[in-house]
């Protein structure tokens, strides 16, 4: 099929390349000329495993091209809108400026009978509003909503082999169009849910709200465990055996971040308030508060381990991105911890396999290195805050030999406390006892 993807940020670039990899003829459109130039040359403007390979193969096969001109999308049968919906400045609500601009620019060129498909995460009611605008314009194009469920680090696989497909449609005929787009996934048995606009919009934000709730729940239990001397990791193992609960996303630590969960739960709460149903999701405010408290806890632990004050003390911060296998530092707990420690006067040196460049651009006041060994050299405290495999696999004895004094905070509970204490470390986890 002939497909356009409007917005070539994280979501759009992955979707465009993946659709081309599946055999569709795809054009990606974005107003950012530098981003388009990078993508057109087969280079991703962000780190995502597997994306450069499918970009290159699809471009070389002639199935993928990029442009800054919306007119180049005019002959597409299906148009996907995948622009960002950041948090508004001074508000928890989602900023729909980019969605509205992309929609109106696209509506001006979309051919009669073509299908415009929203993928951006938007407040419920957005699709109905845009559909009404489309009718008023009289373009003959139609609207559907098809939320994305990408995990950074696995986005290519999640697009090509999704765990479910959700279609929000007003016209049943549009189901056949979307089935043609996702024929490979449907042929492989991917579950498909066909519903209305509002339900499709709620699916994404509800999923993120539930995941955030589960993560913050175990972090709240970590706060209790720290008070009474229990081990939250063993607690999670025990309750995770209950099939009604499950073990996934019950990993206590420094909390969640990134460009989705934090802003999406805030936008969901803001939209519920607009709808007169603030009490229905009032718990999300506490979920957000619990999450942010875990960052405070890491900073407090650092001060405690260093005798009450971090001023002038050399601290190695291992990790800057909000999760491993990504260069995304948006609302990153790891970067926030580094900034807070620096603000308290610590001599911070921060490192990350992929996040140094983005972090340096946002916080040039910090000292960075791309070398783990250099970060650890002569440090009085190491703080592991992003669970990259290379940090999980550190050899305690080697780290102890490099540091000035063997102290470590395991902000993700991914290290073996016994092994690190045996190597002489003063070890602190998140909600787990050291011995």
Buried (B, 14 or more C-beta within 10 A) or exposed (E): BBBBBBBBBBBBBBBBBBBBBBEBBBBBBBBBEEBBEBBBEBEBBBBBBBBBBBBBBBBEEEBBBBBBEBEBBBBBBBBBBBBBBBBBEEEBBBBBEBBBEBBEBBBEBBBEEBBBBBBBBBBBBBBBBBBEBBBEEEBEBBBBBBBBBBBBBBBBBBBBEBEEBBBBBBEEEBBEBBBEBBBEBBEEEBEBEBBBBBBBBBBBBBBBBEBBBBBBBBBBBBBEBBEEEBBBBEBBEEBBEEEEBEEEBBBBBBBBBBBBBBBBBBBBBBBBBEEEEBEEBEBBBEBBEBBBBBBEBBBEBBBEBBEEEBEEBBBBBBBBBBBBBBBBBBBBBBBBBBBBBBEBEBBBBBBBBBBBBBBBEBBEEBBBBEEBEBBBBEBBBBBBBBBBEEBBEBEBBEBBEBBEBBBBBBBBBBBEBEEBBEBEBBBBBBBBBBE
